[in-house]
């Protein structure tokens, strides 16, 4: 598997704003992550953060399945092949969403960044806040020359045509 970044690049461990803290998503986060996902199923299925062809999350998702997903994300992070960050409140008592940094399958971009926030945080403006903070963080703290935010700065139809 090819690393998304050079092996000597120091991966940013934390992004903290006045509202959230991003840090590596690990299996220790399963209970909070699962609760965030399961209380936002309708919202996530409507907004389709992974694209129009993805039906994640299924209502039948179990805690054990989520644990497996988190273990996979944790291992990929450690191998530097992709990066999954949990979005926590500053007290670390609640998962508010996730941010994923993947290799791009689109030839014009070197990374694809996907993010979602739980339904209860949308009205508070957290989606816009997180998107802006992550865009700045990716631009300032990561080595990507041309990262993409599919479904946000590139419509999914255009993204799908190019990949």
N, C-alpha and C positions, 0 to 999 in steps of 0.2 A: 504494500500500500504506500502511495506517495504522500509525503507530508504536505500539508497545506502551506506551511511556512518553513523557512530554514530551521534546521535542528538547533542552531545556536541563538535563535531569536528568543528573548525572554518574554514569554506569554504574559500579557497583562492579567494579573490575578483578580483585581477588583476594579469596578467602576462604581463610584458612589456619587449620587446627586443629593439634593435636599429632600428627595422623596423615596429613593430606592437604593439598594445595594445589589450589584451584580457580582456573582462569584461562580466558580465552577460548580456545575450541577453534579451531585454525587448520589450514591445510593442512600446516604443518610437523609436525603431530602424527600424520600419517597412519600411519606405520609402527607407532608405539606403540598408537594407537587400533585399528588393524586387528588387531594381535596380541591385544589385550584382548578384542575382539569375537569373533574366531575361536576363541580358547581357551575361550570361554564360551557357545558357541552353544546347547548343550543347556539350560543354566541360563536363558539369556535367553528361549528359546522356551517354557520352562516357566513362568517368572515373568511374561512378557508385560508389560514395563514401559510399553508404549504402548497397552495394552488387549488384550482377548481376541480382537479381530478382526485384530490385526497379527501377521504371521508373521516379523517381523524378529528376528534376521538370518537370511537364507537361507544355507545351507551353500555355495551357489555365489557368494556375495559375493566380488568381486575387489578387489584393492588399488586398482585404477583406479576402481571404483565407489565405494569408500570415500573416495577422494580427492575425487571429485565431490560426495559428501554433505558432506564437511568444508568444501569451498569454498562450498557453498550456505549452510551454517551460519555460516561466517565472514562472508559478505556480509550475511546477515540481521542478524547482530550489529552490523555496521557501520552498517546502516540503522535500527537500533533497532526492528526489527519482531519479533524474537524473539532469544533469547540461549542459546547453547550453551557450556557450560563443560566443559573436560576436568578430570577428577579425577586428579591425579598424586600419586605418593608425594612426600615432601618433597625428595628428591634429584632429582626430575624424571627418573628413569630408567625409570619404569614408569607406564603409564596404568592406573588402577584402576577407571575408570568414567566416566560423564558425567552432567551435570545440564542440563536444558532448561527454559527459561522461555518459554512460549507465550501468545499472547492466548487468552482463554477463549471457547469457543463456548457456554458455559453462562451464562444470563442473570444468575445470582446471584453470579458470580465474575469478577474482573477479570484473573486470570492463572491458567494451569495449569502446575504444576511437575511434571516427570517426572524420575526419576533411576534409575540402575542402577549396580551394581558388578559387577566380574568375579567369576566363580565362585570363584576361589581366595581371595577376600577375605571371602566370606560367613561362613565358620566363625570368622574372626577378629572378627566383629561389626561389620565396616565398614558394612554396609547401615544398621543402626540408628544408628550414629555419624553417618554422612553425612546421613541423613534428619533427625535432630535438629539438626545443625549448620545445614543448609540451611533448615529451618523458622525457626530463630532469625534467620538472616541475612536471609531474605526479610522477616520481620517488622520487623527493626531497620534494614535498609539500603536497602530498596526502597520505592517509593511506593504499593504495592498496598494497597487497603483490605480486600479479601477474596480472597486467593489460595487456590487449591485444589490438592490433591495427589491427583489421581484415581488410584484403585487402592490408595490408602493411607488417607487420611482420608475418602474418599468411595468406596464400592464402585463398580466399573466399571458394574454394571447400573444404578445410580442415575444415574451420570454420563451414560451413553448415553441414558437416557430423557429427560434434560433438554436434550440438545444437538441 
